[in-house]
Amino acid sequence: MDSSDAGDSKERLLSPDDYIEPTPGPPKARNARSVNLLRLWTLANLVLSLALLGLFLNRLWPRSSRINRLLRETSPFSPILETVEVRTFQSTIDGGIAAHSKSSIARLPPGPEADAAWKRFEEIRTVVISKSDVQRMGKDPTKAAIFPDEQWGFGEDAYMGQLDIVHQLHCLNSLRKRAFAAAWNPKAEADAKEYPEWRWIHLQHCVSILLENLMCHADTELLTMNWIEEVDYPFPDFSINKQCRDFETLLDWQAERAVDMDQWMNMTKPSGVTIIPGEKEWFQLFEGGEASTAHDH
């Protein structure tokens, strides 16, 4: 083979017609984008599925069984806990003894201002509850009083209910009035000797109600002690931290559902209702017009 043949061979080897284009490698960047899009799509579907599941469970699980979950675990049944959120919060009790502390209506001096403040707290209002409420409260609906439909027009499933905490505050206010009676009535001590027996029995009832409730809810908080300037012995610090319920929520619930007070006070006992024995020793103490006072004790 001469040199010209060798040159021709090189030219053929390098000819564009004979050039073989190299095979491209795997499209790494494109594959990475595809994987990321797939992950995002999977995540989006997962989030959507969870959201739909939440909506489905929300329909199966009514709001009444979701609110006040912790309170219901430590409380007997109350329709309040299924209809309105009762906020709880931490608060420090005003444990000061001196009269200059005015953070509570209990600190107000006896008089019209204090009476007006207490009236708002102690006014017992009657609300409508259902037969189911009565049963879940552990009471017999055949004995519980129903609003007479002919007088109220509420229908057949309208039972009478009252907030117990308001009754307790009524009892506390009754004791307050008796304790401070001399402050606005100079003749109070003399009048006490003429106090009707039923009034003393009512106060005993109130002391018993408050005692039983305090013992039932027996708080577990402890008092600490402080060394103070005025005395040589440790003095208790009554300003302790409490986990409180929003009392205003309960008053609002009562106000929104309370029946007309005048109509309530003028309501008459209907015929055909279940009558149960009362405390004869109590009602026998009333003579004349004072008997109506027993309606609001």
C-alpha positions in Angstrom: 0.0 0.0 0.0 1.5 3.4 -1.0 1.3 6.6 0.8 -1.7 7.8 -1.3 -3.7 4.8 -0.2 -2.8 5.5 3.4 -4.0 9.1 3.0 -7.3 7.9 1.5 -7.8 5.5 4.4 -7.4 8.4 6.9 -9.8 10.5 5.0 -12.4 7.8 5.0 -12.0 7.3 8.7 -12.5 11.0 9.4 -15.2 11.5 6.8 -18.4 13.1 8.2 -20.4 10.3 6.6 -18.5 7.8 8.6 -18.7 9.8 12.0 -20.7 8.0 14.7 -22.4 10.4 17.1 -21.8 9.3 20.7 -24.9 8.0 22.6 -26.1 10.6 25.2 -26.0 9.6 28.9 -29.1 9.4 31.2 -31.0 12.7 31.5 -30.3 13.2 35.2 -31.7 16.7 35.6 -34.9 15.8 33.8 -35.4 12.6 35.9 -34.8 14.6 39.1 -37.5 17.1 38.2 -39.9 14.2 37.5 -39.2 12.6 40.8 -39.8 15.9 42.6 -43.1 16.5 40.8 -44.2 13.0 41.7 -43.4 13.6 45.4 -45.3 16.9 45.4 -48.3 15.3 43.7 -48.3 12.5 46.2 -48.0 15.0 49.1 -50.8 17.1 47.7 -53.0 14.0 47.4 -52.2 13.0 51.0 -53.1 16.4 52.3 -56.3 16.5 50.4 -57.2 13.0 51.6 -56.6 14.0 55.2 -58.7 17.1 54.8 -61.6 15.1 53.3 -61.3 12.6 56.1 -61.4 15.4 58.7 -64.5 16.8 57.1 -66.1 13.4 57.1 -65.2 12.7 60.7 -66.4 16.2 61.6 -69.9 15.3 60.4 -69.9 12.0 62.3 -68.5 13.6 65.5 -70.8 16.5 66.4 -69.5 19.7 68.0 -71.3 18.9 71.2 -69.0 16.0 71.8 -65.9 18.0 71.0 -66.1 21.1 73.1 -65.3 21.2 76.8 -63.7 17.7 76.6 -61.5 18.1 79.7 -64.4 19.6 81.7 -66.7 16.8 80.8 -64.2 14.2 82.1 -64.4 15.7 85.6 -68.1 16.9 85.6 -71.5 15.3 85.7 -73.6 15.9 82.6 -74.8 19.4 81.9 -76.4 20.7 78.7 -74.1 23.7 79.0 -71.0 21.7 78.3 -72.5 20.6 75.0 -73.8 24.0 73.8 -71.2 26.6 74.7 -67.4 26.6 75.2 -66.6 27.3 78.8 -63.2 28.9 78.8 -60.8 27.9 81.6 -57.9 30.2 82.7 -55.4 30.6 85.4 -56.0 33.3 88.0 -54.6 34.4 91.3 -57.1 34.6 94.2 -57.2 38.0 95.9 -56.3 36.7 99.4 -55.6 40.0 101.1 -57.5 40.6 104.3 -57.5 44.4 104.5 -60.7 46.1 103.4 -58.8 48.3 101.0 -58.8 45.5 98.4 -61.8 46.1 96.0 -61.2 43.4 93.4 -64.3 41.5 94.3 -67.9 42.4 95.0 -67.5 40.6 98.3 -65.2 43.5 99.3 -67.8 46.2 98.7 -69.1 47.8 101.9 -72.8 47.0 102.6 -75.1 49.2 100.7 -77.0 49.7 97.4 -73.9 49.3 95.2 -73.1 45.9 96.8 -76.7 44.8 96.6 -76.9 45.6 92.9 -73.7 43.7 92.2 -74.8 40.7 94.1 -78.3 40.7 92.5 -76.7 40.1 89.1 -74.8 37.1 90.4 -77.5 35.6 92.5 -80.6 36.1 90.4 -82.0 32.6 89.8 -83.5 32.3 86.3 -85.3 29.3 84.9 -84.4 27.8 81.5 -85.9 25.2 79.2 -84.1 21.8 79.0 -85.2 18.6 77.3 -86.3 15.2 78.5 -82.9 13.8 77.3 -81.1 16.4 79.4 -83.2 15.4 82.5 -82.4 11.7 82.0 -78.7 12.3 81.4 -78.6 14.4 84.6 -79.8 11.3 86.4 -83.3 12.5 87.1 -86.7 11.0 86.5 -88.5 12.8 83.7 -91.8 11.5 85.1 -91.2 13.6 88.2 -89.4 16.6 86.8 -91.6 19.6 86.2 -92.5 20.6 82.6 -93.5 24.0 81.4 -97.3 23.8 80.9 -97.8 24.1 77.2 -101.1 25.9 77.6 -99.3 28.6 79.6 -96.0 28.8 77.7 -96.4 27.2 74.3 -93.1 25.5 74.4 -94.5 22.0 73.5 -94.2 18.8 75.4 -90.4 18.5 75.6 -89.8 21.6 77.8 -88.6 20.8 81.3 -87.5 23.4 83.9 -83.9 23.8 84.8 -81.8 26.2 86.9 -78.1 26.8 87.3 -76.9 25.4 90.7 -74.0 27.8 90.9 -76.5 30.7 90.9 -78.3 29.1 93.8 -75.0 28.7 95.7 -74.3 32.4 95.1 -77.9 33.2 96.4 -77.1 31.3 99.5 -73.8 33.1 100.0 -75.5 36.5 99.5 -78.1 35.5 102.1 -75.3 34.9 104.6 -73.6 38.2 103.6 -76.8 40.1 104.2 -77.3 38.6 107.6 -73.6 39.0 108.6 -73.6 42.7 107.6 -77.2 43.5 108.5 -76.2 45.9 111.4 -74.1 48.0 109.0 -77.1 49.5 107.3 -79.8 48.7 109.9 -79.0 49.8 113.5 -82.0 47.8 114.7 -80.7 44.6 113.1 -79.6 42.9 116.3 -83.0 43.6 117.9 -84.8 42.5 114.8 -82.8 39.3 114.8 -84.6 38.3 118.0 -87.9 38.6 116.1 -86.5 36.8 113.0 -89.0 34.3 111.7 -87.9 30.7 112.3 -88.1 29.9 108.6 -85.4 32.5 107.9 -82.9 30.8 110.3 -83.7 27.5 108.7 -83.1 29.0 105.3 -79.7 30.2 106.4 -78.9 26.8 107.8 -79.8 25.3 104.5 -77.5 27.8 102.8 -74.6 26.9 105.1 -75.2 23.2 104.4 -75.3 23.8 100.6 -72.1 25.7 100.5 -70.3 23.3 102.9 -71.3 20.3 100.8 -70.2 22.0 97.5 -66.9 23.0 99.0 -66.2 19.5 100.2 -67.4 18.0 97.0 -65.1 20.1 94.9 -62.3 20.0 97.5 -59.5 21.9 96.0 -56.0 20.4 96.3 -54.0 23.7 96.1 -51.7 24.5 99.0 -51.0 27.7 100.8 -47.4 28.9 101.2 -46.2 30.9 104.2 -44.3 34.2 104.4 -42.3 36.0 107.1 -43.8 39.4 107.4 -42.8 42.6 109.3 -45.7 42.9 111.6 -45.5 39.5 113.4 -42.9 37.0 114.4 -44.6 34.0 113.0 -45.1 32.8 109.4 -48.3 34.2 107.9 -50.3 32.3 105.2 -50.3 33.6 101.7 -54.0 33.3 100.7 -53.3 34.6 97.2 -52.9 31.3 95.5 -53.1 30.3 91.8 -56.3 28.7 90.6 -57.6 27.1 87.4 -60.9 28.9 86.9 -63.9 28.6 84.7 -65.3 31.6 83.0 -68.3 32.4 85.2 -69.5 35.1 82.8 -70.1 32.4 80.1 -72.5 30.7 82.5 -74.4 33.9 83.2 -74.6 34.7 79.5 -75.9 31.1 78.8 -78.6 31.6 81.5 -79.6 35.0 80.3 -80.0 33.9 76.6 -82.2 31.0 77.6 -84.1 32.3 80.6 -87.9 32.4 80.5 -89.8 35.6 81.3 -89.5 36.2 85.0 -92.9 37.8 85.6 -94.6 34.9 83.8 -92.6 32.5 85.8 -93.6 34.0 89.1 -97.2 34.1 88.1 -97.3 30.5 86.8 -99.9 28.2 88.3 -99.6 24.5 89.0 -101.4 22.7 86.1 -103.7 19.7 86.6 -102.7 16.2 85.7 -99.0 16.5 86.7 -97.1 14.1 88.9 -97.1 15.4 92.5 -94.4 14.3 94.9 -94.3 14.9 98.7 -92.6 18.1 99.9 -90.8 18.9 103.2 -93.8 19.5 105.4 -91.6 20.8 108.2 -90.5 23.6 106.0 -93.7 24.7 104.4 -95.6 24.5 107.7 -93.5 27.4 108.9 -95.1 29.8 106.5 -98.2 31.7 107.4 -100.1 34.0 105.2 -98.3 35.8 102.4 -94.8 34.7 103.3 -95.4 31.3 101.7 -94.5 32.7 98.3 -91.0 33.3 99.4 -90.3 29.6 99.4 -90.7 29.7 95.6 -87.3 31.5 95.3 -85.0 30.0 97.9 
